[in-house]
């Protein structure tokens, strides 16, 4: 192969050296022999013809990065803000997919780690209630009072049913409301979920189904209230047996542990958005129980 150029030089083969500042190319229009072209001359011609790079764009995963900048300046990808208590991970279930920010699920955590180290986990079809150590008995419910008992959720879990057992003396048609409150320094605080129903028969389970209550990992409060002046439900005997939940603390070692948190409240089918305060008190009385199912 022979390549001609001006000034006077002929390159006889690719292996021959190329002078500094030159490249192999073609500046004249149309097809033809390859020439040795001055890089400076080539740059001038590209600039004059409007050739070359006129725009640069940077595309990154939306929801993860935000791109700022423009051609002629730095293009910078900045991490987007994310919701609290989320992790960057693959899909929670199913086939492999691109990772994204999401909440943890039970399958993300080994049984020897995280909340499951302190809880056996939840099984489908079973009832789960408050963390207490006391005998279950028939509890006479005081109307217009909110009763709250602590509940531990080891990992983010969705519950579809909230239930209670009417033991005796319930008045058909009278209202009952149950729910879940967030925990704040050992007390129920803001409402997370709530649902209401009416009494129908005695010594039977009253189930509120079709729920989608996603509880985050950690402590919550299960709450019960009724307008019925003649209602007995299944609950925990914390007054006589002094075996209530010590995680709630006690006023002194000569006292029993806190039985439940109570607050006076005018009954409504909708729970208050914030658990009433300062009426919240630890009380060693018996307490009705609410049960959750997957």
N, C-alpha and C positions, 0 to 999 in steps of 0.2 A: 504494500500500500504506500502510495506517495501523496503527500499533502503539501500543497503550495501555499505560500503566504507572501505578503509584502510587508515589510522590507525583505530583502533577498535572503530567503532561507527555505530549504526543503527538508521536511521530516520524512525519513524513510522507515516508517514502522512505528507502531504504538510504543515500543519500548524506548524509542529515542526520547531524550529529555525535552520538556516543555519549558520555555523561558518563564521566568518569574513574571507574574502579572498578566499572563495569557491563559486562555482556556480553549478547549476544542469547541467550536460552534460554527455559527453562520450568521452574519449580519445582513447580507443581501437578501432580497425577497426571492421567493420561489425555491424549488429544490435545487440542489447542486452539491458540489464537493464540500467536505468539511474543511474549515479553515482554522488557523490559529487566530484567535480574536483577543484583542486587548480587553481585559475585564473592565477597565475604566470606560472604554468606548462602548462596550456592551451595556453598561449601566446607564450611560447617557441616552442611548437609543431606547432602552426600556422606559426611562423616565419621560422622554419626549413622546413616546407612543401611548403612555398611560398604562403600560404593563406593570407587572409586579404585584406585590401584596398590598392591597388597599384596605383590607378589613380583616380583623382577627376576632373570633368569638370563642368563648369558653363555656361549655355546657357541663354541669355537674348534677348529680341526683337531687331532684327537688325534694323538699322535706328534710334534707340533710345539710345542704349547702345553699348559700345565697351568693351569687356572683356580682361583684361590683367592679367598676372601671370601664375604660373604653379604649379603642385602638389608639396607639400613641402613648398610652400610660399603662401602668400595671393592671392586670386582671387578677383579682383576688377572690378566692372562694372562702367564705366565712361560715363556720358551723351555725346552723339554725338553733334557736332555743327549743327546748323540749319540755314536755310536761313532767312534773315531779313523779318520782317512783316508777320510772320507765327504764328499760335497758335496751341496748342495741343488740338485736338477736334475730335469728332466723324465725320461721313461722312457728306458732304455738303447736300446730299439728299439721298433718298432711304432707304433701310432697315438698321437696326442697325448693326454696325461693330466696330472692334477694333479702338480706336482713333489713330490718326497720326498727324504730323505737316502739316498744310495747310494754305492757305490764307482765310481770312474771306469772306463770301458771304452775300448778303442782308438778307437772312433768319436768319443769326446769330445775327442780331442787331435789337432790338426793335425800333419801329418808334419814340419812345420818347428818344432814346439814339443815341450816335455816330453821323455820318454824316447825317443820316436821320432826325435829329432834325433841320437841316438847309436846307432841301431839301425834296420835296414831293415824291421823288423816280421816277423811269422810268417805263413807260407803253409801252407795245408792240405796234408797228405800228406808234408811234408818233415820230416827229422830235424834236431834242434837240440841242440848239445852245449855243452861248457864253452868259455869264452873263453881259448883258448891259441894259441900260435904255435909249433907243433912238428910234426914229421913223425909220421904215424900208423904204428904198427907193431904186431906181435903182442907183447903184454905178458904175462909170466908172473905170475900173481896169487899173492901170498903169502896163505895162509889165515889167518883170524882177525885180519885187519887192515881197518880202515876207510880207504878212499881218498876224498878229497874234492877236487873241482875247482870253481872259481868259475863261476857262470852268471848272465848278465844278462837281466832281463825288463823291457822298456821300459814296458809298461802291464800292468794286471791281465789275466792270461790263464789260461784253463783248458786243461790238457793232459789227454788221454785215454789216452795210451800212454807207457810207459817201456820202452826197449829197450837191448840190448847185443848185440855180435856175438861168439859163441864162435869163435875162430880155429882152435884145434886142441887136442887132448889133454884135452878136457873129460870128466869122468866122469859118465855118465848117472845121474840120480837125486840128485846132490849139489846142495846148496842154494846159492842166490844171493839176496842181498837188495839192493835199490836204494832210494834215497830222496832227499829234499830237506831240507836244513837251512837255517834262517835265518842271515843274516850278522850278525856283531857285531864291529865293529872289526877286520875282516880275518880273522876266523876263523869256522868253522861253530859255531852255538850250539844252539838248540833245534830239535827235529825238527818239520818241517811235514807231510811225507807219507812213507810207506814202503810197500813191497810186496815180496813174495818169490816165487820160482819155483824150478824145478829144471832142471839141465842135461839137454838132450835133443838129442844129435847134435852134430857139429862143423861148423865153417865155415857157420854159419847164424845168422840173426837170432832172438834170443829176445825176444819182445814180451810185455809184460804189458799187457793191454788192459782196457777198461771202467773206466778210472780217471776221477776228477773232481778233479784237482789244480789248485786255483786259486792261482796264484802272484801275489802283489802286485808292483807295479812296484818295481824295484830289484835288488840283488844277492842271490843265493842260492848254495847249494853243492849240487852233485850228488854223491851218495855211492854207492859200490859196495863190496860185501864178499862173500866166499864161504868155504865150508868145504872146498872142493875143493883137494887138494894137488897136482893135476896139470892146472890150468886155464890156458889162454892165451886172452886176449880182445883185441879191437881196443882200442888205447889210444894214448897219445902218448909219443914218444921225447923225454924231457927231459934225459936223462943225457949222451948223446953229442953231441947237436947244440946244447945250451945255448941253446935257443930257447923256453924256457918262458914262462909268463905273467908279465910284469913288474908287472902290477897287484897281485901278491901280495908284491912287494918282495924285496929281497936283503939278505943279511947284510953285504955290502960290494961295491964295484964290481969287485973281483977275483974275485968269486964269480958263479956263475950265479944267475938269478932263482929264486924258489921254484917247485919242480916241482909239488908238491901238498901237501895237509895229510893226514897219516897219524896213525892211532892204533891201538895194539894193543887188541883187543876179542875176547872169546870169542864165537864165532859163534852167532847165534840168528836165527830167521826174522822176529823183530821187532827193529827198530833201537832203540837206546837213546833215551830222550826228550831227553837232552842229550848233545851230542858230547863224548866222554871228555876230561877235562882233569885234570891238566896234561900228559898224555901227548901232547897235540897239538903237532906240530912241523912246520916247513917242511922239506921233503925234496926233494932234486933228483933223485929216482928217477923211472922211468917210471910211468905211471899208467893204469889201465883207465878207459874212458869210458862214461858213461851218456848216452843220447839221449832227448829228449822230442819227442812229436808232438801236434798239436792233436787 
